[in-house]
């Protein structure tokens, strides 16, 4: 590809058209304290083996080191990944593949995506799934936009118990559009308060997360009924798809769109990325789905083949008809999720979900036995909120020095919950790990 630099005249013309005086003016929407004004302070160059030694040294200092016991979930979960998956995913034909603009010549890639779509639809209880999106936050935002297109209404109701970062992304998506976001408060049991919906009109959708940010299981069927009574859609978001090994899936409970994060399905945490945006819905809404969708067909000789059935994005159709400006799907991460679901199967997901539930309940019970208050009494999966004694920040920091991360303080997003921590426990934690946390918290 040729590099075509812009001349000073080109830049001046574009700035004039944009209504700003300089390139810096384009970034005024970003808070000043979030902008870098100086050069990056980079260390001197290193040889390959010097760099390897330096990275190894750093890895022993960070909290993701195996010596640390980290009881944090909050949208990113530590699960065992089958070694077979790591090997298969590293094969060059998968790592380097990309759905080309003439996709039918890449049958292997299309079949892999098709299998992912099939497994995703089964897990979520929906009729059709797309080829994946960037992450759980973008999946929710795209689902909200999808509901606005379908209903042609202007208001959406979002639970305050949806992951705070997901809500922030939705607000960023909708802020320039004029659509209205209504925030639903939460009840004392840690689930969403739906009572205010009775007085709302012109609702395009109601969106809940289950398990929600507090780990609590929402009453999805009731929310779906309320949404449909108002003529809107019901959107279920999630950050932990493993939960649907035990819980009834969104489709069974009346969801029109199910969306969320698929990182738990065979994708390592990797300091927060990459993720996998999963989105599925009812077949009657398929033409309003964002991104891509792979389908199965037959050629003129009756042989099975795979095609890019839908790609209603700006590169393919007129901009005003596009369902999304998302340019691609997360193919490699989607393939990892497909491999993971196929490897452990439906029985494996149920067993894994049961182990996760049992371990978190054991931690909850032990903390309760030693005098700590569980903040919310609704059923939970994988994680829950506990209240530690007042001014517990010092204790929390001292545990980190002992290489124990005792949950995530939630008062950053919920100021009313000071000294409350979101704890998570997956199958990677042993009974000894859990007992150690309880002892240290009470020491």
N, C-alpha and C positions, 0 to 999 in steps of 0.2 A: 504494500500500500504506500503511495507517495505521501510525503509530508508537505502540506501546503500551508506555510505560515501566513498569518494575517499581517498586512502592512499597517503602518500607523494610520493611514487613511481609512482602511477597513475598520479598524478598531474605533476610530472616531465616529464613523458613520453608524456603527452598531450602538455605540453609547448614546448618540443623539436619538436614534430610534427608540432606545430603551428609556429615555428620559432621565439619564444620570450623567454626571460629569466625568467620573473616573471609574476605573475597574474596582477600586476599593469600595465605591458607593454601592456596588452590586451585593456587598456582604453586610450591609448595615442591619439587616434583619437578625444577624447572628450577634448575640451580646458581646460587648467589647472584651470582657474578661474570658471569653471562650475563643478568642482569636489570637493566633500567634503573630507577633509583629517583628520578631527578630529571626535570625538564622537558627536552624537546628544545631544543638550542641552534640555533634557526633564524635565518637572516639576515633582514634587513629585506625587506619586499615589493619586488618589481621590476616594472616595466612589461614588456609582452610583448617589445619590442625590446631592452630591457636584459637580460632573461632570455636571449634568443637569443644576444646577444653574450657573456654569461657562460658559457653552455653551450659555445659555439664555443671560447672560451679554455680551458675545462677539457679539451675533447676533444684539444687539442694537447699536453696534459701527460700523458695516461694512456697505458699500454702498449698499448692497442688501436689507437693512432694508426697510420696507414699507414706512418709512418717506421720503426716497430719491426718487427723480424724475430722472430717468436714461434714457437719450435720446441716448442710444448706441445700435446698432444692430451688424453690422460687422460680421455676421455669426452666431450669437446667439440672438434669438428674444424672447421678452416677450409677450406671448399670454395667454388669459384665457383658462384654461383647464376645461372641463366639470366635475362636481363632480362625475357624474356617471362613468366616465373613471377612476378616482382615486380610486373609490371603487372597481370596477371590477378588475383593475390591481393588487390590493393588495390581491386578493384571492390566497390562498396557492398553488392551482393547476397551477396557472400561474407563480407565483414568483419563485417556486422551479423547474419548468420544464426545461428540456434540451433535445435537439434532441439526442437520444441515438445512439449508433453504430449499433443497430438493430432497426431502426426508425419506422418500420411498426407496432410495438406494441404500439406506442404512437400516436394514430390517432388524438386525440384532438390537440396536439402540431402541428402535420403536417397540419391539417386543418386550424389552426390559421395562420400559415405561408403562406399557399396557398391563403387564403383570403387577406393577406397583399400583396402578389405578384400581385394578380388580381387588387386590388385598386391602387397600385403603377403604374402598366402598364396603367391603365385608366387615372390616373392623368397626367402622362408624355406623353401619346399618343404613347406608344411603344407596341410592340407585346409580349414581355416577360420580366419579372423582376426576379432577383435572391432573395434569402431568406434574404438578407441584408448583409452589411459589417460593419466595426467598426464605421466609421464616414465619413463625406463628403470628407475629405482630402484623406483618404485611398481609397475611392470610385473613386476619380478622378485618383489617381495613378494607380489603378488596371485597370481603363478604358484605360489609356494610354498604359499599358502593353498589354492589350487585342488588341488594334489597331496595335501594333507592331507585335504581333503573326499573326494576320489576313493578314496584307499587306506584311509582311516579308521585311519591309523597316526600315530605321535607323534614321529618323528624325521626330520630332514632333514640331509643332508650337503652343506655348502657349501665350495667351493674357496676357499682363502685368496687366490687370484689373481683372484677376482671383484672388481670395482671396490670399494675400501674404503667409499665412501659408500653404495653399494648394499647392502653387507653390514650397514652400520649401520642402514639403513632396515628391512631384514629383521629385525634384532634388535629394533628398536622395535616392529614389528608383532607379533612372537611373544612378547615378554617377558611380557605379561600373561596369555598363554594357557596356559602350562604345557608347550608343545611344546619339544622339545630340538633345539638346533642343534649339529651336529658339524662342526668346522673341519678341512678336509683340507689338509695341508701341501704345499709344492711341492718339486720335484726340482731338482737342480743345472742342468738344461737349461732351466729356466723354465716347466715344465709341472706340472700337478697330480699329486701322488702318490696313486694310487688303491689302494695295497696294503692300507691299514687297513680298507677296505670289506669285505674278506673275512670279518672277524670281527664285522661289525655285523648286527644283526637289527632287524626292525620299522622298516625304512627306508621312508619315504613317497616320498622323492625324492633324487636326486643332482643337484646344480646346478653346472655349469661355465660359464665365460665363454670364448668364443673368437671373435676373438683376445682373449686375457686382458689383465689390467691391464699386464703387461709387454710386450704386443704379440705374445706367442708364440701359435702355433697349437696348440690342444689336440687330444688324441687322442679325438675325440668318439665314434667308433664303439665303442672299447673301454669308455668310460664308460657308454654306452648299454647295452652287453651286460651289464656288471656290475649296473647298476640293474635291468634286467629279470630277471636271475638271482635277485635278492633280492626280486622281486615289487613293486618300486617303479617310479616314473616317472623319466624322464630329462629334465631341464630345461636348455636351452641359453640362456644370456644373451649379450648383445652390447652394445657401445657404438658400434661402427663397422659399420653394415650394408653400406657400400660394399664391404667385404671379400668379400661373397658374390658379387661380380662375378667373382672368381677362385676362391674356395674353394668346395668342395662345401657346399651349404646344410644347415642342421640336420635338415630332414626326411629327406634322403637318408641321413644318418648315424645315424638312429635316434631322434631327439628326439621326445618326446611333446608337449612344450610348448617353443616358442621365444619369447623375450621380450627386450626391450631398448630402447635409445634410438634414435630416428629423426631426431635433430637434423641428421645429415649429409645428409639427403634434402631439401635446399632450404630449410632453416631457418637463419637467421643465428645466430651465437653470442650476440650481444646481452648481453654481460656475464654469461653463465651461464643464460639463459632467454629464452623458454620452451622446453621440450623436448617430446618426443612419445613417449609410452609405447606401444610396439608389442607385441602379444601374439597369438600364433597357436598352434593345436594340432590334434589329431586330432578328426575329427567326432564320434567316440563320447564325447568329453568336453565337447561343446559346452554342455550344460546346466549344467555347472559353471564355465563361463567367467564372469569378472566383467564388470561394465559393460554395454554395449549391443552389439547385433548387428543389422545391417540385412540384410534379405533381399529377393529379387525374386519377384514373383508375377504373376498375371493377374487382371484384374477380371472382372465378369460378362459383359462384352462381348469378352473375349479380349485386351484391351489390356494391355501391360506396365505394371506398377506396382511401387513399392518400399514396404516396410513395416518397421516396427521389430519384427523377429521375436522378439528376446529382450531383456528389460530386467529381469533378475532381481535388482533392488536393493531397498533397504528402502522406497523410496517407492511401489513397485508391488506388492509381495507381503508376506506376513507376515515379520517380521524374522528369525525363526528359520530361514526358508527362503531368505533372501537369500544370494547368492553374493558380494556386495560391498556396502560402503556408499559406494563411489565414485559421486558424483552425476551425472557427465556424462562426455562424451568430449571430447578436445581437437580439436574440429572443424576450426578454421582451420589448425592445424598439420598435421592429417591431410590436409587438402586440399592444403596446400603439398607434402607428401610425395608425394601422388598425382600432382600436376602435374609434380613433378620426375621421378618414375619414368616417367611417360608421355612426358615431353619428351625424355629422353635414351635411353629404351628399353633393352632387354636388351643390345644391342651397345654402346651408350654406357656402361652400367655396367661392362661387361667392360673396355672401353678405359680408362675412368677408374680402375678398380681396378689395372690394369696400370701406369698412369703413377704412381699412388701407391706401388705396390710398388717400381718401378724407382728412384724418387727416394729413398725411404728406404734402399734397398740401396746406392745410390751414397754417401749420407751415411755409412752404416755402414762401407763399404769405405774411404772417405777417412779416417775417424777411426782405423780399424785400421791403415792405412798410416802414420799419423803417431804410432803408439805407444800408442793408447788401447785398453783392453780392453773388448770387448763382453761383458757379464755372462753372458748365456745364449746357448747355441749352437743352440737350436731355431729352426725357421723362424719368421719374424715378418711382420707386415703393418703398414705405416704408421708404426709406432713400435717402439722397442727401448730397452733399458737399457744405458747405457755407464758405465764406472767412470772418473772423472777422478782426477787425482793427489790424495793425501791433503790434507786441509784446503783443499779447492777452493772453499769458500764465498766467500772474498775475490775469487777470479777470477770466479766467477759474478756477484757484485754489480758488479764492474767492467765486465763485459760489458753488464749492464743499463744502466749509465750510457752505454754506446755504442749503446744501443737494440737490443740483441740479447738475447733471452731464451733461454738455452741449456738448455732442457728443464725438467723438474720434479723437484726433489729428492724421492726416494722414502722417505727414512729416517723421515719423519713417520709412515708406516704400517708400514714394514719397518725397524725400528731396526738390524737386522743388516746393512743395506745403506747404510752411511754412505758419502758421496762417490759415490753412484750417482744417475744422473739419467735420467729417462724422456724421450727425444727423439722428436718426431713430425715427419714431413715429408709434406705433401700436394701436390696439383698446383698449389697457389698459390705454392709456393716455386720460384724459378728456380735454375738451376745456379750463377749468380753469388751468390745468397743462400746456398746451401749452402757454396760455396767460401769465402765471407766468414766464415761460422761456423767452419769448420775452421781458417782462418788465425788468427782471433782467439783461438780456444781454445789454439792452439799458440804464440801470441806471448809 
